[in-house]
C-alpha cells in the first residue's frame, strides 16, 4: 500500500527508529530508606508532596545519588540545575525520561522525539522548524476556541455540587488544543491520556509491555500521518510532513517523534499546571477571593503557580566519566533535572516555600533552562490563563471536597489526577 509519500508506507520501519535497545527488566520502585543515597521519583510520598524531600536534600546533600535506573543523580539547587541544563558538552538529551533503559549513543544527536531529545548542533535546526507554530501571534489565534471550549466544559457541571476539576476540566483543555493543532480527531482525547500515562508513568513496566504500549502510540501516529498525506490540510501534522531540513524532507522517525513529543508534552504538562493551580485556589480562600476581585492580577499569579507547582522534571545522560561539583559521575549516568526543586531554592527566590500571588520578580524555571527551554511556553501560558479566567468567572467559589481524595501523578510530570471540588 502507498499513500503518495513513500516515507510513510504501512510498513514504515523508520517510524520506530527510537525503539529502545538494551533495556533491562530492573525494578526501580520500592521503599526509600535514604533519599540522598537511594532516591526514586516514582514513590507515592514523592508524588504526594516532594517539596520537604527536596528541601532536606538541598540542605544536606544538594546532589543526591541512586543506584536505581542503572544509576543517577538528582541536583536540587537552582545553580546546579541551571549549570547542567546549559551544559550540552557534558550532558546529552538523547533520552529525557529516566527509566530502566538507555537509548544507544548512536541515537544522538537526533534522539527519538526531536527537538527535545536532540543535542547540538542538530537541536537548533530541529527546534527552528517548530517556532512559527508557537509564536504569540499563532497561539493568539487559538484563544477564542480554547475559551469557548472551557465554557462548554463548565456548562456540563450544571446542577452538580461536586466535580473533579482535574478529570473533568483540566485534562480536557490541552487535549482539545493539541488535537486541533495536529489535526487529530477530538474524540480521541481518552487515547491521548492513555499515551501520556504509558510514556511518563509506565517506566517500571516489564520491557515487552512498555514496548507494546509505545508501538500503540506510533501505530496511532502513523495512521494519522497517512490520513494527512492522503488529505492534506492546514495543521501542524501536514506542516511536518512537508517540512524540509538540510535540503530534504524530514525522516519518518523525525516526523513521528516530533508529533509524539507535541502530543505527550503538550497534554500532560498543561493539564498538570491547570490542575495544580485550581488545587491551590481550592485550598486557599484568600488567594481565590483576591483573584476573583482583582482579575488583572491573574497573569502575575499564574507565573507564581508555575514557579511553585512547576510540573516538569527533565532527564539528561552524562556523556563521559567525570567529577562534577563533588559527584563522581559515570558515562550514561542519569541526571534528573528537577525544575520544581530549583524553583523552590531559597538561595534563588525569597519566601521560596510560599505561594505569593503578587510576586513581582519571578524568573522561574518551570519551562526549563538553556537551549531546551520549552518551545510551547506561549501555548501553555495561554491555556493556563484562559482555563483559570473562565473557571474563576464561572465558578468563583469552590473548595476541596475531601483533601485526602486528591491524588497526584508520579514520575517526571507532577499534577493532580483526581481533584474533587465542591462548588459554591
For each residue, the residues with C-beta under 8 A, 3 or more apart:
1: 9 10
2: 6 9
3: 8 9 226 229 230
4: 229 230
5: 8 229 241
6: 2 9
7: 12 14 249 251 252 255
8: 3 5 12 15 222 225 226 229 241 252 255
9: 1 2 3 6 12
10: 1 222 226
11:
12: 7 8 9 15 222 252
13: 16 17
14: 7 17 251 252 253
15: 8 12 218 221 222 252 253 256
16: 13 19 215 218 253
17: 13 14 107 112 251 253
18: 103 107 111 112 113 117 253 257
19: 16 211 214
20: 23 101 102 103 210 211 214
21: 101 103 104
22: 101 102 104
23: 20 100 101 207 210 211
24: 70 100 101 207
25: 100 206 207
26: 68 69 70 100
27: 30 204
28: 40 42 68 69 99 100 203 204
29: 40 42 43 204
30: 27 40 43
31: 43
32: 35 38 39 40 43 45
33: 38
34: 37 38
35: 32 38 39 53 56 57 64
36: 39 57 60 61 64 65
37: 34 64 65 66
38: 32 33 34 35 65 66 67 68
39: 32 35 36 57 64 65 66 68 74 336
40: 28 29 30 32 43 46 66 68
41: 46 50 74 98 313 336 410 411 412
42: 28 29 46 47 203 204 410 411
43: 29 30 31 32 40 46 47 410
44: 47 48 410
45: 32 48 49 53
46: 40 41 42 43 50 53 410
47: 42 43 44 50 407 408 409 410 411 414
48: 44 45 408
49: 45 52 53
50: 41 46 47 53 54 340 341 414
51: 54 55 340 344 353
52: 49 55 56
53: 35 45 46 49 50 56 57
54: 50 51 57 58 76 338 340 341 344
55: 51 52 58 59 344 353
56: 35 52 53 59 60
57: 35 36 39 53 54 60 61 62 64 74 76 341
58: 54 55 62 76 77 341 345
59: 55 56
60: 36 56 57
61: 36 57 64
62: 57 58 75 76 77 80
63: 73 74 75 76 80 325 326 327
64: 35 36 37 39 57 61 73 74 76
65: 36 37 38 39 72 73 74 327
66: 37 38 39 40 69 71 72 73 74
67: 38 71
68: 26 28 38 39 40 72
69: 26 28 66 72 98 99 100 334
70: 24 26 100 102 332 334
71: 66 67 330 332 333 334
72: 65 66 68 69 98 315 333 334 335 336
73: 63 64 65 66 327 329 333 334 335 336
74: 39 41 57 63 64 65 66 335 336 338 341
75: 62 63 80 81 84 335 336 337 338 341
76: 54 57 58 62 63 64 80 81 338 341 342 345
77: 58 62 80 81 341 342 345 347
78: 81 82 342 343 345 347 348 365
79: 82 83 345 347 348
80: 62 63 75 76 77 83 84 325
81: 75 76 77 78 84 85 337 338 339 341 342 365 369
82: 78 79 85 86 342 365 369 370
83: 79 80 86 87 325
84: 75 80 81 87 91 316 335 337
85: 81 82 314 337 368 369 370 372
86: 82 83 369 370 371
87: 83 84 90 91
88: 91 92 93 119 120 123 370 371
89: 319
90: 87 318 319 320 322 324
91: 84 87 88 316 317 318 319 335
92: 88 105 108 119 316 317 318 319
93: 88 96 111 116 117 118 119 123 314 316 317 372
94: 103 105 107 108 109 111 112 117 118 119 317
95: 98 99 102 103 111 112 117 315 317
96: 93 113 116 117 314 315 316
97: 199 200 203 315 412
98: 41 69 72 95 203 315 334 336 412
99: 28 69 95 203 204
100: 23 24 25 26 28 69 70 203 204 207
101: 20 21 22 23 24 207
102: 20 22 70 95 317 332
103: 18 20 21 94 95 107 111 112
104: 21 22 107
105: 92 94 108
106:
107: 17 18 94 103 104 110 111 112 117
108: 92 94 105 111 118 119
109: 94 118 119 120 121 122 123
110: 107 114 117 118 122 126 253 254
111: 18 93 94 95 103 107 108 114 116 117 118 119 257
112: 17 18 94 95 103 107 117 253 257 260
113: 18 96 116 117 257 258 260 261 264
114: 110 111 117 118 122 123 126 254 257 258 261
115: 118 122 123 126 127 129 130 258 372 375
116: 93 96 111 113 261 265 372
117: 18 93 94 95 96 107 110 111 112 113 114 257 261
118: 93 94 108 109 110 111 114 115 122 123 126 127
119: 88 92 93 94 108 109 111 122 123
120: 88 109 123 124 371
121: 109 124 125
122: 109 110 114 115 118 119 125 126
123: 88 93 109 114 115 118 119 120 126 127 371 372
124: 120 121 127 128 371
125: 121 122 128 129 245 246
126: 110 114 115 118 122 123 129 130 245 254 258
127: 115 118 123 124 130 131 371 375
128: 124 125 131
129: 115 125 126 240 243 245
130: 115 126 127 133 134 258 375
131: 127 128 134 135 375
132: 135 138
133: 130 138 181 236 239
134: 130 131 138 139 375 376 377 378 379
135: 131 132 138 139 378
136: 139 140 378
137: 140 141
138: 132 133 134 135 141 142
139: 134 135 136 142 143 378 379 382
140: 136 137 143 382
141: 137 138
142: 138 139 145 146 177 180 181 379 382
143: 139 140 146 147 382 386
144: 147 148
145: 142 148 149 180
146: 142 143 149 150 173 176 177 382 383 386
147: 143 144 150 151 386 389 390
148: 144 145 151 152
149: 145 146 152 153 172 173 176
150: 146 147 153 154 169 173 386 387 390 391
151: 147 148 154 155 390 394
152: 148 149 155 156
153: 149 150 156 157 168 169 172 173
154: 150 151 157 169 390 391 394 395
155: 151 152 158
156: 152 153 168
157: 153 154 160 163 168 395 423
158: 155
159:
160: 157 163 423
161: 422 423 424
162: 401 420 421 422 423
163: 157 160 168 169 420 421 423
164: 167 168 169 418 419 420 421
165: 168 169 170 275 278 279 282 391 398 416 419 420 421
166: 169 170 171 271 275 278 415 416 417 418 419
167: 164 170 171 417 418 419
168: 153 156 157 163 164 165 172
169: 150 153 154 163 164 165 166 172 173 274 278 387 391
170: 165 166 167 173 271 272 274 275 278 387 415 416 419
171: 166 167 174 175 193 267 271 275
172: 149 153 168 169 175 176 189
173: 146 149 150 153 169 170 176 177 270 271 274 383 386 387
174: 171 177 178 266 267 268 269 270 271 274 383
175: 171 172 178 179 186 189 192 193 267 271
176: 146 149 172 173 179 180 186 189
177: 142 146 173 174 180 181 266 270 379 383
178: 174 175 181 182 184 192 262 263 266 267
179: 175 176 182 183 184 185 186 188 189 192
180: 142 145 176 177 183 186 235
181: 133 142 177 178 235 236 262 266
182: 178 179 224 235 236 237 259 262 263
183: 179 180 224 228 233 235 236 237 238
184: 178 179 188 224 237 263
185: 179 188
186: 175 176 179 180 189
187:
188: 179 184 185 191 192 220
189: 172 175 176 179 186 192 193
190: 193 194
191: 188 194 195 220
192: 175 178 179 188 189 195 196 263 267
193: 171 175 189 190 196 197 267
194: 190 191 197 198
195: 191 192 198 199 216 217 220 263 264
196: 192 193 199 200 201 264 267 268
197: 193 194 200 201 202
198: 194 195 201 202 210 213 214 216 217
199: 97 195 196 202 214 217 260 264
200: 97 196 197 203 264 268 409 411 412 413
201: 196 197 198 409 410 411
202: 197 198 199 205 209 210 213
203: 28 42 97 98 99 100 200 210 411
204: 27 28 29 42 99 100
205: 202 209 210 213
206: 25 209 210
207: 23 24 25 100 101 210 211
208: 211 212
209: 202 205 206 212 213
210: 20 23 198 202 203 205 206 207 213 214
211: 19 20 23 207 208 214 215
212: 208 209 215 216
213: 198 202 205 209 210 216 217
214: 19 20 198 199 210 211 217 218
215: 16 211 212 218 219
216: 195 198 212 213 219 220
217: 195 198 199 213 214 220 221 260
218: 15 16 214 215 221 222 256 260
219: 215 216 222 223
220: 188 191 195 216 217 223 224
221: 15 217 218 224 225 256 259 260 263
222: 8 10 12 15 218 219 225 226 256
223: 219 220 226 227
224: 182 183 184 220 221 227 228 237 259
225: 8 221 222 228 229 237 241 252 255 256 259
226: 3 8 10 222 223 229 230
227: 223 224 230 231
228: 183 224 225 231 232 233 235 237 238 241
229: 3 4 5 8 225 226 232 241
230: 3 4 226 227
231: 227 228
232: 228 229 238 241 242
233: 183 228 238
234: 238
235: 180 181 182 183 228 238 239
236: 133 181 182 183 239 240 262
237: 182 183 184 224 225 228 240 241 259
238: 183 228 232 233 234 235 241 242
239: 133 235 236 242 243
240: 129 236 237 243 250 255 258 259
241: 5 8 225 228 229 232 237 238 249 250 255
242: 232 238 239 249
243: 129 239 240 249 250
244: 247 248 249 250
245: 125 126 129 248 250 254
246: 125
247: 244
248: 244 245
249: 7 241 242 243 244
250: 240 241 243 244 245 254 255 258
251: 7 14 17 254 255
252: 7 8 12 14 15 225 255 256
253: 14 15 16 17 18 110 112 256 257
254: 110 114 126 245 250 251 257 258
255: 7 8 225 240 241 250 251 252 258 259
256: 15 218 221 222 225 252 253 259 260
257: 18 111 112 113 114 117 253 254 260 261
258: 113 114 115 126 130 240 250 254 255 261 262
259: 182 221 224 225 237 240 255 256 262 263
260: 112 113 199 217 218 221 256 257 263 264
261: 113 114 116 117 257 258 264 265 266
262: 178 181 182 236 258 259 265 266 376
263: 178 182 184 192 195 221 259 260 266 267
264: 113 195 196 199 200 260 261 267 268
265: 116 261 262 268 269 374 376
266: 174 177 178 181 261 262 263 269 270 376 379
267: 171 174 175 178 192 193 196 263 264 270 271
268: 174 196 200 264 265 271 272 311 409 413 415
269: 174 265 266 272 273 311 312 374 380 413
270: 173 174 177 266 267 273 274 379 380 383 384
271: 166 170 171 173 174 175 267 268 274 275 415
272: 170 268 269 275 276 309 311 409 413 414 415 416
273: 269 270 276 277 305 306 309 311 366 380 384 415
274: 169 170 173 174 270 271 277 278 383 384 387 388
275: 165 166 170 171 271 272 278 279 415 416 417 419
276: 272 273 279 280 305 309 311 414 415 416
277: 273 274 280 281 302 305 309 384 388
278: 165 166 169 170 274 275 281 282 388 391 416 419 421
279: 165 275 276 282 283 309 400 406 416 419
280: 276 277 283 284 287 305 308 309 355
281: 277 278 284 287 288 291 392 398
282: 165 278 279 288 398 399 400 419 421
283: 279 280 399 400 403
284: 280 281 287 288 355
285: 288 289 399
286: 289 290
287: 280 281 284 290 291 301 355 357
288: 281 282 284 285 291 292 392 396 397 398
289: 285 286 292 293
290: 286 287 293 294 297 357
291: 281 287 288 294 295 297 298 301 357 388 392
292: 288 289 295 392 396
293: 289 290
294: 290 291 297
295: 291 292 298 389 392
296: 299
297: 290 291 294 300 301 357 358
298: 291 295 301 302 385 388 389 392
299: 296 302 303 385
300: 297 303 304 357 358 359 360 362
301: 287 291 297 298 304 305 357 358
302: 277 298 299 305 306 381 384 385 388
303: 299 300 306 307 359 362 364
304: 300 301 307 308 355 356 357 359 362
305: 273 276 277 280 301 302 308 309 355 384
306: 273 302 303 309 310 364 366 367 384
307: 303 304 310 343 349 359 362 364 366
308: 280 304 305 343 344 354 355
309: 272 273 276 277 279 280 305 306 340 414 415
310: 306 307 339 340 343 364 365 366
311: 268 269 272 273 276 340 366 413 414 415
312: 269 339 340 366 367 368 374 412 413
313: 41 336 337 338 339 340 412 413 414
314: 85 93 96 336 337 339 368 372 412
315: 72 95 96 97 98 334 335 336 337 412
316: 84 91 92 93 96 334 335 337
317: 91 92 93 94 95 102 332 333 334 335
318: 90 91 92 321 322 329 330 331 332 333 334 335
319: 89 90 91 92 331
320: 90 331
321: 318 329 330 331
322: 90 318 329
323: 326 327 328 329
324: 90 327 329
325: 63 80 83
326: 63 323
327: 63 65 73 323 324
328: 323
329: 73 318 321 322 323 324 333 335
330: 71 318 321 333
331: 318 319 320 321
332: 70 71 102 317 318
333: 71 72 73 317 318 329 330
334: 69 70 71 72 73 98 315 316 317 318
335: 72 73 74 75 84 91 315 316 317 318 329
336: 39 41 72 73 74 75 98 313 314 315 412
337: 75 81 84 85 313 314 315 316
338: 54 74 75 76 81 313 341 342
339: 81 310 312 313 314 342 343 365 366 368 369
340: 50 51 54 309 310 311 312 313 343 344 414
341: 50 54 57 58 74 75 76 77 81 338 344 345
342: 76 77 78 81 82 338 339 345 348 365 369
343: 78 307 308 310 339 340 348 349 352 364 365 366
344: 51 54 55 308 340 341 349 352 353
345: 58 76 77 78 79 341 342 348 349 352
346: 349 350 352 353
347: 77 78 79
348: 78 79 342 343 345 352
349: 307 343 344 345 346 352 362 364
350: 346
351: 354 356
352: 343 344 345 346 348 349
353: 51 55 344 346
354: 308 351
355: 280 284 287 304 305 308
356: 304 351 359
357: 287 290 291 297 300 301 304
358: 297 300 301
359: 300 303 304 307 356 362
360: 300
361:
362: 300 303 304 307 349 359
363:
364: 303 306 307 310 343 349
365: 78 81 82 310 339 342 343 368 369
366: 273 306 307 310 311 312 339 343
367: 306 312 373 374 377 380
368: 85 312 314 339 365 372 373 374
369: 81 82 85 86 339 342 365 372 373
370: 82 85 86 88 373
371: 86 88 120 123 124 127
372: 85 93 115 116 123 314 368 369
373: 367 368 369 370 377
374: 265 269 312 367 368 377 380
375: 115 127 130 131 134
376: 134 262 265 266 379 380
377: 134 367 373 374 380 381
378: 134 135 136 139 381 382
379: 134 139 142 177 266 270 376 382 383
380: 269 270 273 367 374 376 377 383 384
381: 302 377 378 384 385
382: 139 140 142 143 146 378 379 385 386
383: 146 173 174 177 270 274 379 380 386 387
384: 270 273 274 277 302 305 306 380 381 387 388
385: 298 299 302 381 382 388 389
386: 143 146 147 150 173 382 383 389 390
387: 150 169 170 173 274 383 384 390 391
388: 274 277 278 291 298 302 384 385 391 392
389: 147 295 298 385 386 392 393
390: 147 150 151 154 386 387 393 394
391: 150 154 165 169 278 387 388 394 395
392: 281 288 291 292 295 298 388 389 395 396
393: 389 390 396
394: 151 154 390 391
395: 154 157 391 392 398 423
396: 288 292 392 393
397: 288 423 424
398: 165 281 282 288 395 421 422 423 424
399: 282 283 285 421 422
400: 279 282 283 403 406 419 420 421 422
401: 162 405 420 421 422
402: 405 406 420
403: 283 400 406
404:
405: 401 402 418 420
406: 279 400 402 403 416 418 419 420
407: 47 416 417 418
408: 47 48 414 415 416 417
409: 47 200 201 268 272 413 414 415 416 417
410: 41 42 43 44 46 47 201 414
411: 41 42 47 200 201 203 414
412: 41 97 98 200 312 313 314 315 336
413: 200 268 269 272 311 312 313 409
414: 47 50 272 276 309 311 313 340 408 409 410 411
415: 166 170 268 271 272 273 275 276 309 311 408 409
416: 165 166 170 272 275 276 278 279 406 407 408 409 419
417: 166 167 275 407 408 409
418: 164 166 167 405 406 407
419: 164 165 166 167 170 275 278 279 282 400 406 416
420: 162 163 164 165 400 401 402 405 406
421: 162 163 164 165 278 282 398 399 400 401
422: 161 162 398 399 400 401
423: 157 160 161 162 163 395 397 398
424: 161 397 398
